[in-house]
């Protein structure tokens, strides 16, 4: 995670955005007391959004929790995909 001020961000915006995009860094731009902006890459945003969507359904949340529990207990199985 990178933290900077709005002044420093303005001075070197390209470098900051390259770090966010290329290195999956999270950038926090402080804008005063208890105020700021978080910048993340589009890929990171899409990942977070997809996770939030999947967990917004209680049925999906239960299925994911069950699968994780089974995997931790060694009750999972391997299945090969058929390529055409």
MOPAC internal coordinates of N, CA, C and O (Angstrom, degrees):
PM7 1SCF
backbone

  N    0.0000 0     0.00 0     0.00 0    0    0    0
  C    1.4436 1     0.00 0     0.00 0    1    0    0
  C    1.5252 1   108.02 1     0.00 0    2    1    0
  O    1.2310 1   121.57 1   -43.89 1    3    2    1
  N    1.3240 1   114.61 1   136.11 1    3    2    1
  C    1.4565 1   121.78 1   179.60 1    5    3    2
  C    1.5304 1   107.82 1  -112.82 1    6    5    3
  O    1.2310 1   120.80 1   -42.80 1    7    6    5
  N    1.3072 1   116.08 1   137.20 1    7    6    5
  C    1.4611 1   121.08 1   176.32 1    9    7    6
  C    1.5207 1   108.66 1  -123.00 1   10    9    7
  O    1.2310 1   120.70 1   -43.16 1   11   10    9
  N    1.3198 1   116.28 1   136.84 1   11   10    9
  C    1.4580 1   120.64 1   179.00 1   13   11   10
  C    1.5263 1   109.80 1  -148.92 1   14   13   11
  O    1.2310 1   121.41 1    -7.01 1   15   14   13
  N    1.3089 1   114.90 1   172.99 1   15   14   13
  C    1.4667 1   120.85 1   174.92 1   17   15   14
  C    1.5235 1   108.28 1   -97.05 1   18   17   15
  O    1.2310 1   120.51 1   -16.69 1   19   18   17
  N    1.3059 1   116.63 1   163.31 1   19   18   17
  C    1.4598 1   120.98 1   178.31 1   21   19   18
  C    1.5298 1   110.60 1   -62.45 1   22   21   19
  O    1.2310 1   120.40 1   145.38 1   23   22   21
  N    1.3276 1   116.84 1   -34.62 1   23   22   21
  C    1.4666 1   121.12 1   179.34 1   25   23   22
  C    1.5187 1   110.86 1   -64.44 1   26   25   23
  O    1.2310 1   120.28 1   130.55 1   27   26   25
  N    1.3371 1   117.08 1   -49.45 1   27   26   25
  C    1.4658 1   120.38 1   178.88 1   29   27   26
  C    1.5248 1   111.36 1   -65.66 1   30   29   27
  O    1.2310 1   120.15 1   144.00 1   31   30   29
  N    1.3193 1   117.33 1   -36.00 1   31   30   29
  C    1.4569 1   121.09 1   178.36 1   33   31   30
  C    1.5326 1   110.34 1   -61.08 1   34   33   31
  O    1.2310 1   120.60 1   135.08 1   35   34   33
  N    1.3089 1   116.46 1   -44.92 1   35   34   33
  C    1.4762 1   120.75 1   178.79 1   37   35   34
  C    1.5208 1   111.45 1   -60.64 1   38   37   35
  O    1.2310 1   120.37 1   141.54 1   39   38   37
  N    1.3371 1   116.91 1   -38.46 1   39   38   37
  C    1.4633 1   121.22 1  -177.25 1   41   39   38
  C    1.5192 1   112.35 1   -66.36 1   42   41   39
  O    1.2310 1   120.21 1   147.50 1   43   42   41
  N    1.3413 1   117.20 1   -32.50 1   43   42   41
  C    1.4664 1   120.25 1  -173.27 1   45   43   42
  C    1.5256 1   111.30 1  -138.58 1   46   45   43
  O    1.2310 1   120.59 1  -132.47 1   47   46   45
  N    1.3247 1   116.49 1    47.53 1   47   46   45
  C    1.4577 1   121.71 1  -174.19 1   49   47   46
  C    1.5403 1   112.36 1   -57.98 1   50   49   47
  O    1.2310 1   119.93 1   138.96 1   51   50   49
  N    1.3267 1   117.75 1   -41.04 1   51   50   49
  C    1.4644 1   120.50 1  -178.18 1   53   51   50
  C    1.5249 1   111.45 1   -61.09 1   54   53   51
  O    1.2310 1   120.26 1   134.05 1   55   54   53
  N    1.3173 1   117.11 1   -45.95 1   55   54   53
  C    1.4717 1   120.25 1  -179.25 1   57   55   54
  C    1.5204 1   110.64 1   -62.60 1   58   57   55
  O    1.2310 1   120.35 1   136.19 1   59   58   57
  N    1.3201 1   116.94 1   -43.81 1   59   58   57
  C    1.4597 1   120.02 1   179.72 1   61   59   58
  C    1.5265 1   111.28 1   -62.15 1   62   61   59
  O    1.2310 1   120.51 1   133.60 1   63   62   61
  N    1.3223 1   116.63 1   -46.40 1   63   62   61
  C    1.4646 1   119.49 1  -179.08 1   65   63   62
  C    1.5232 1   111.86 1   -68.10 1   66   65   63
  O    1.2310 1   120.06 1   146.22 1   67   66   65
  N    1.3395 1   117.48 1   -33.78 1   67   66   65
  C    1.4647 1   120.01 1   174.80 1   69   67   66
  C    1.5240 1   111.12 1   -63.41 1   70   69   67
  O    1.2310 1   120.08 1   137.99 1   71   70   69
  N    1.3395 1   117.45 1   -42.01 1   71   70   69
  C    1.4710 1   120.82 1   177.36 1   73   71   70
  C    1.5168 1   111.14 1   -61.39 1   74   73   71
  O    1.2310 1   120.57 1   137.55 1   75   74   73
  N    1.3109 1   116.51 1   -42.45 1   75   74   73
  C    1.4661 1   120.70 1   179.31 1   77   75   74
  C    1.5243 1   110.24 1   -62.90 1   78   77   75
  O    1.2310 1   121.04 1   131.67 1   79   78   77
  N    1.3162 1   115.61 1   -48.33 1   79   78   77
  C    1.4563 1   120.36 1  -175.61 1   81   79   78
  C    1.5259 1   113.01 1   -73.80 1   82   81   79
  O    1.2310 1   119.91 1   132.40 1   83   82   81
  N    1.3059 1   117.78 1   -47.60 1   83   82   81
  C    1.4649 1   121.64 1  -172.64 1   85   83   82
  C    1.5196 1   113.55 1   -80.74 1   86   85   83
  O    1.2310 1   119.95 1   148.36 1   87   86   85
  N    1.3338 1   117.70 1   -31.64 1   87   86   85
  C    1.4651 1   121.23 1  -173.94 1   89   87   86
  C    1.5269 1   113.01 1  -113.11 1   90   89   87
  O    1.2310 1   120.38 1  -169.66 1   91   90   89
  N    1.3153 1   116.88 1    10.34 1   91   90   89
  C    1.4722 1   122.15 1  -178.80 1   93   91   90
  C    1.5305 1   111.68 1    52.17 1   94   93   91
  O    1.2310 1   121.22 1  -142.11 1   95   94   93
  N    1.3167 1   115.27 1    37.89 1   95   94   93
  C    1.4609 1   120.52 1   176.78 1   97   95   94
  C    1.5266 1   109.41 1   -81.02 1   98   97   95
  O    1.2310 1   120.64 1   -27.93 1   99   98   97
  N    1.3083 1   116.39 1   152.07 1   99   98   97
  C    1.4560 1   122.50 1   170.49 1  101   99   98
  C    1.5148 1   106.61 1  -102.55 1  102  101   99
  O    1.2310 1   120.78 1   -49.50 1  103  102  101
  N    1.3226 1   116.12 1   130.50 1  103  102  101
  C    1.4596 1   121.60 1  -177.91 1  105  103  102
  C    1.5236 1   108.93 1  -111.73 1  106  105  103
  O    1.2310 1   120.91 1   -52.49 1  107  106  105
  N    1.3145 1   115.87 1   127.51 1  107  106  105
  C    1.4554 1   121.60 1   174.51 1  109  107  106
  C    1.5199 1   107.64 1  -110.92 1  110  109  107
  O    1.2310 1   121.22 1   -57.48 1  111  110  109
  N    1.3199 1   115.28 1   122.52 1  111  110  109
  C    1.4627 1   121.23 1   178.00 1  113  111  110
  C    1.5216 1   107.47 1  -105.33 1  114  113  111
  O    1.2310 1   121.03 1   -70.33 1  115  114  113
  N    1.3353 1   115.64 1   109.67 1  115  114  113
  C    1.4682 1   120.50 1   179.24 1  117  115  114
  C    1.5174 1   109.48 1   -72.91 1  118  117  115
  O    1.2310 1   121.33 1   -44.16 1  119  118  117
  N    1.3427 1   115.06 1   135.84 1  119  118  117
  C    1.4696 1   120.11 1  -179.52 1  121  119  118
  C    1.5192 1   110.93 1  -126.01 1  122  121  119
  O    1.2310 1   120.24 1  -152.42 1  123  122  121
  N    1.3057 1   117.15 1    27.58 1  123  122  121
  C    1.4527 1   120.34 1  -179.62 1  125  123  122
  C    1.5139 1   110.24 1   119.37 1  126  125  123
  O    1.2310 1   121.10 1     6.57 1  127  126  125
  N    1.3087 1   115.50 1  -173.43 1  127  126  125
  C    1.4526 1   120.86 1  -176.10 1  129  127  126
  C    1.5333 1   111.10 1   -61.87 1  130  129  127
  O    1.2310 1   120.80 1   -57.70 1  131  130  129
  N    1.3277 1   116.08 1   122.30 1  131  130  129
  C    1.4622 1   123.17 1   177.70 1  133  131  130
  C    1.5237 1   113.64 1    54.38 1  134  133  131
  O    1.2310 1   120.52 1  -147.67 1  135  134  133
  N    1.3223 1   116.62 1    32.33 1  135  134  133
  C    1.4510 1   120.82 1   179.26 1  137  135  134
  C    1.5196 1   108.84 1  -138.66 1  138  137  135
  O    1.2310 1   120.65 1   -39.89 1  139  138  137
  N    1.3035 1   116.35 1   140.11 1  139  138  137
  C    1.4484 1   119.39 1   178.97 1  141  139  138
  C    1.5129 1   111.59 1  -176.55 1  142  141  139
  O    1.2310 1   121.82 1    -2.21 1  143  142  141
  N    1.3193 1   114.12 1   177.79 1  143  142  141
  C    1.4624 1   122.34 1  -179.15 1  145  143  142
  C    1.5213 1   107.05 1  -132.34 1  146  145  143
  O    1.2310 1   121.21 1   -39.07 1  147  146  145
  N    1.3314 1   115.30 1   140.93 1  147  146  145
  C    1.4594 1   121.05 1   176.20 1  149  147  146
  C    1.5217 1   108.41 1  -108.96 1  150  149  147
  O    1.2310 1   120.66 1   -48.43 1  151  150  149
  N    1.3308 1   116.34 1   131.57 1  151  150  149
  C    1.4621 1   121.67 1   178.51 1  153  151  150
  C    1.5239 1   107.41 1  -117.18 1  154  153  151
  O    1.2310 1   121.09 1   -53.27 1  155  154  153
  N    1.3440 1   115.52 1   126.73 1  155  154  153
  C    1.4649 1   121.41 1   175.88 1  157  155  154
  C    1.5216 1   108.67 1  -130.12 1  158  157  155
  O    1.2310 1   120.38 1   -17.77 1  159  158  157
  N    1.3149 1   116.88 1   162.23 1  159  158  157
  C    1.4607 1   120.48 1   179.22 1  161  159  158
  C    1.5282 1   110.36 1   -71.30 1  162  161  159
  O    1.2310 1   121.04 1   -19.82 1  163  162  161
  N    1.3148 1   115.62 1   160.18 1  163  162  161
  C    1.4556 1   120.59 1   177.81 1  165  163  162
  C    1.5255 1   110.73 1   -62.13 1  166  165  163
  O    1.2310 1   119.88 1   140.96 1  167  166  165
  N    1.3293 1   117.83 1   -39.04 1  167  166  165
  C    1.4695 1   120.77 1   177.99 1  169  167  166
  C    1.5193 1   111.30 1   -61.62 1  170  169  167
  O    1.2310 1   120.55 1   137.15 1  171  170  169
  N    1.3235 1   116.55 1   -42.85 1  171  170  169
  C    1.4639 1   120.90 1   178.82 1  173  171  170
  C    1.5241 1   110.54 1   -64.76 1  174  173  171
  O    1.2310 1   120.37 1   137.12 1  175  174  173
  N    1.3212 1   116.90 1   -42.88 1  175  174  173
  C    1.4547 1   121.14 1   177.93 1  177  175  174
  C    1.5302 1   111.02 1   -60.20 1  178  177  175
  O    1.2310 1   120.65 1   132.43 1  179  178  177
  N    1.3332 1   116.36 1   -47.57 1  179  178  177
  C    1.4669 1   120.01 1   179.72 1  181  179  178
  C    1.5172 1   111.70 1   -60.71 1  182  181  179
  O    1.2310 1   120.27 1   141.15 1  183  182  181
  N    1.3267 1   117.10 1   -38.85 1  183  182  181
  C    1.4613 1   121.23 1   177.63 1  185  183  182
  C    1.5243 1   111.24 1   -64.03 1  186  185  183
  O    1.2310 1   120.35 1   133.07 1  187  186  185
  N    1.3248 1   116.93 1   -46.93 1  187  186  185
  C    1.4628 1   120.91 1   178.45 1  189  187  186
  C    1.5219 1   111.57 1   -62.70 1  190  189  187
  O    1.2310 1   120.52 1   138.83 1  191  190  189
  N    1.3293 1   116.61 1   -41.17 1  191  190  189
  C    1.4551 1   121.16 1  -179.94 1  193  191  190
  C    1.5255 1   111.14 1   -64.49 1  194  193  191
  O    1.2310 1   120.65 1   137.61 1  195  194  193
  N    1.3399 1   116.37 1   -42.39 1  195  194  193
  C    1.4679 1   120.48 1   178.40 1  197  195  194
  C    1.5165 1   111.40 1   -63.53 1  198  197  195
  O    1.2310 1   120.54 1   137.69 1  199  198  197
  N    1.3228 1   116.57 1   -42.31 1  199  198  197
  C    1.4618 1   120.71 1   178.47 1  201  199  198
  C    1.5187 1   110.52 1   -63.11 1  202  201  199
  O    1.2310 1   120.39 1   135.35 1  203  202  201
  N    1.3145 1   116.85 1   -44.65 1  203  202  201
  C    1.4588 1   120.76 1   179.22 1  205  203  202
  C    1.5254 1   110.33 1   -61.66 1  206  205  203
  O    1.2310 1   120.17 1   139.23 1  207  206  205
  N    1.3149 1   117.28 1   -40.77 1  207  206  205
  C    1.4589 1   121.17 1   179.63 1  209  207  206
  C    1.5243 1   110.95 1   -63.75 1  210  209  207
  O    1.2310 1   120.78 1   133.98 1  211  210  209
  N    1.3264 1   116.12 1   -46.02 1  211  210  209
  C    1.4585 1   120.05 1  -179.30 1  213  211  210
  C    1.5275 1   111.80 1   -63.58 1  214  213  211
  O    1.2310 1   120.45 1   142.45 1  215  214  213
  N    1.3219 1   116.74 1   -37.55 1  215  214  213
  C    1.4619 1   120.10 1  -178.43 1  217  215  214
  C    1.5299 1   113.02 1   -83.71 1  218  217  215
  O    1.2310 1   120.00 1   174.08 1  219  218  217
  N    1.3274 1   117.61 1    -5.92 1  219  218  217
  C    1.4651 1   119.65 1   179.43 1  221  219  218
  C    1.5271 1   111.97 1   -74.64 1  222  221  219
  O    1.2310 1   120.45 1   163.31 1  223  222  221
  N    1.3107 1   116.75 1   -16.69 1  223  222  221
  C    1.4586 1   121.72 1   176.96 1  225  223  222
  C    1.5267 1   108.65 1   -98.86 1  226  225  223
  O    1.2310 1   120.26 1   -54.38 1  227  226  225
  N    1.3324 1   117.11 1   125.62 1  227  226  225
  C    1.4680 1   120.83 1   179.23 1  229  227  226
  C    1.5222 1   111.07 1   -61.05 1  230  229  227
  O    1.2310 1   120.07 1   144.93 1  231  230  229
  N    1.3303 1   117.48 1   -35.07 1  231  230  229
  C    1.4715 1   121.22 1   179.02 1  233  231  230
  C    1.5245 1   110.11 1   -63.83 1  234  233  231
  O    1.2310 1   120.38 1   132.35 1  235  234  233
  N    1.3419 1   116.88 1   -47.65 1  235  234  233
  C    1.4650 1   120.15 1   178.63 1  237  235  234
  C    1.5247 1   111.25 1   -64.28 1  238  237  235
  O    1.2310 1   120.52 1   138.04 1  239  238  237
  N    1.3208 1   116.62 1   -41.96 1  239  238  237
  C    1.4666 1   120.71 1   179.43 1  241  239  238
  C    1.5269 1   110.18 1   -59.74 1  242  241  239
  O    1.2310 1   120.26 1   137.01 1  243  242  241
  N    1.3217 1   117.10 1   -42.99 1  243  242  241
  C    1.4644 1   120.73 1   179.50 1  245  243  242
  C    1.5285 1   110.75 1   -65.50 1  246  245  243
  O    1.2310 1   120.00 1   137.52 1  247  246  245
  N    1.3373 1   117.61 1   -42.48 1  247  246  245
  C    1.4631 1   120.61 1   179.18 1  249  247  246
  C    1.5221 1   111.60 1   -62.47 1  250  249  247
  O    1.2310 1   120.48 1   136.93 1  251  250  249
  N    1.3270 1   116.68 1   -43.07 1  251  250  249
  C    1.4591 1   120.08 1   178.90 1  253  251  250
  C    1.5272 1   111.41 1   -65.06 1  254  253  251
  O    1.2310 1   120.08 1   135.95 1  255  254  253
  N    1.3368 1   117.45 1   -44.05 1  255  254  253
  C    1.4628 1   120.91 1   178.06 1  257  255  254
  C    1.5225 1   111.08 1   -61.35 1  258  257  255
  O    1.2310 1   120.37 1   139.15 1  259  258  257
  N    1.3238 1   116.89 1   -40.85 1  259  258  257
  C    1.4604 1   121.65 1   179.34 1  261  259  258
  C    1.5256 1   110.85 1   -64.33 1  262  261  259
  O    1.2310 1   120.51 1   136.81 1  263  262  261
  N    1.3329 1   116.64 1   -43.19 1  263  262  261
  C    1.4699 1   120.53 1   179.52 1  265  263  262
  C    1.5258 1   111.32 1   -64.36 1  266  265  263
  O    1.2310 1   120.38 1   139.37 1  267  266  265
  N    1.3263 1   116.88 1   -40.63 1  267  266  265
  C    1.4699 1   120.46 1   178.51 1  269  267  266
  C    1.5163 1   110.07 1   -64.68 1  270  269  267
  O    1.2310 1   120.58 1   136.51 1  271  270  269
  N    1.3155 1   116.49 1   -43.49 1  271  270  269
  C    1.4645 1   121.16 1   179.11 1  273  271  270
  C    1.5280 1   111.04 1   -60.73 1  274  273  271
  O    1.2310 1   120.14 1   134.82 1  275  274  273
  N    1.3209 1   117.34 1   -45.18 1  275  274  273
  C    1.4698 1   121.21 1   178.91 1  277  275  274
  C    1.5306 1   111.05 1   -62.96 1  278  277  275
  O    1.2310 1   120.50 1   138.26 1  279  278  277
  N    1.3254 1   116.65 1   -41.74 1  279  278  277
  C    1.4644 1   120.26 1   179.88 1  281  279  278
  C    1.5265 1   111.02 1   -63.17 1  282  281  279
  O    1.2310 1   120.20 1   139.71 1  283  282  281
  N    1.3391 1   117.22 1   -40.29 1  283  282  281
  C    1.4644 1   120.86 1   178.95 1  285  283  282
  C    1.5225 1   112.11 1   -66.29 1  286  285  283
  O    1.2310 1   120.46 1   149.07 1  287  286  285
  N    1.3246 1   116.72 1   -30.93 1  287  286  285
  C    1.4666 1   121.73 1  -179.66 1  289  287  286
  C    1.5260 1   111.98 1   -86.97 1  290  289  287
  O    1.2310 1   120.29 1   179.05 1  291  290  289
  N    1.3260 1   117.05 1    -0.95 1  291  290  289
  C    1.4615 1   120.59 1  -179.09 1  293  291  290
  C    1.5181 1   112.72 1    76.66 1  294  293  291
  O    1.2310 1   119.84 1  -158.23 1  295  294  293
  N    1.3012 1   117.91 1    21.77 1  295  294  293
  C    1.4593 1   122.18 1  -178.13 1  297  295  294
  C    1.5290 1   112.25 1   -99.28 1  298  297  295
  O    1.2310 1   120.39 1  -165.20 1  299  298  297
  N    1.3194 1   116.86 1    14.80 1  299  298  297
  C    1.4566 1   119.61 1   178.68 1  301  299  298
  C    1.5263 1   109.26 1   -89.74 1  302  301  299
  O    1.2310 1   120.64 1    -8.98 1  303  302  301
  N    1.3187 1   116.39 1   171.02 1  303  302  301
  C    1.4528 1   120.36 1   179.90 1  305  303  302
  C    1.5184 1   109.24 1  -138.64 1  306  305  303
  O    1.2310 1   121.52 1   -19.24 1  307  306  305
  N    1.3243 1   114.70 1   160.76 1  307  306  305
  C    1.4669 1   121.63 1  -179.36 1  309  307  306
  C    1.5215 1   107.80 1  -103.16 1  310  309  307
  O    1.2310 1   120.54 1   -42.94 1  311  310  309
  N    1.3096 1   116.57 1   137.06 1  311  310  309
  C    1.4558 1   120.90 1   178.27 1  313  311  310
  C    1.5209 1   108.20 1  -134.06 1  314  313  311
  O    1.2310 1   120.49 1   -56.06 1  315  314  313
  N    1.3294 1   116.67 1   123.94 1  315  314  313
  C    1.4627 1   121.17 1   178.57 1  317  315  314
  C    1.5231 1   109.27 1   -77.16 1  318  317  315
  O    1.2310 1   121.06 1   -36.89 1  319  318  317
  N    1.3286 1   115.58 1   143.11 1  319  318  317
  C    1.4542 1   120.86 1   175.36 1  321  319  318
  C    1.5207 1   109.59 1   -87.50 1  322  321  319
  O    1.2310 1   120.87 1   -35.99 1  323  322  321
  N    1.2996 1   115.94 1   144.01 1  323  322  321
  C    1.4601 1   121.59 1   177.92 1  325  323  322
  C    1.5174 1   107.82 1   -91.99 1  326  325  323
  O    1.2310 1   120.96 1   -57.95 1  327  326  325
  N    1.3328 1   115.77 1   122.05 1  327  326  325
  C    1.4592 1   120.08 1   178.82 1  329  327  326
  C    1.5124 1   109.11 1   -96.84 1  330  329  327
  O    1.2310 1   121.20 1   -42.00 1  331  330  329
  N    1.3214 1   115.30 1   138.00 1  331  330  329
  C    1.4678 1   119.70 1   178.47 1  333  331  330
  C    1.4809 1   111.13 1  -109.74 1  334  333  331
  O    1.2310 1   120.10 1   180.00 1  335  334  333

